[in-house]
Amino acid sequence: MGSRGPRARWLLAYGYPETVPNATPTESSLFDRVIAYAIVALVVLSVVSFVAVIIGTQTGAGENDGFSQGLWPTVLVFPLFALPVGFLLLVVLLVRGVGRRNKLARQTTK
């Protein structure tokens, strides 16, 4: 133990294991990547919709019932559906990740 540097002794003193097991990188499936990109896309589009409504309000697009015409109804309603769907997809992604890690842990202990 004398050949280790001060950082290694500090890590060992605070409960860090002496050796770190080789973590095998788990490949994420195509489905998981699609879900992750869908989450990002939904959140980004929702933020863009919020900003569009703020800018539209400041420029006077909402006067004389202007938000009920054209593309504005979709822009106004999109975040109401996209953010909850994004949250549900995030939960699905987390559950799949936990399941994959549990399955990997069970395979390595056998």
PyMOL commands that set and color helices and strands:
alter all, ss='L'
color gray80, all
select helices_A, chain A and resi 6-13+30-59+66-68+72-109
alter helices_A, ss='H'
color red, helices_A
deselect
rebuild
show_as cartoon
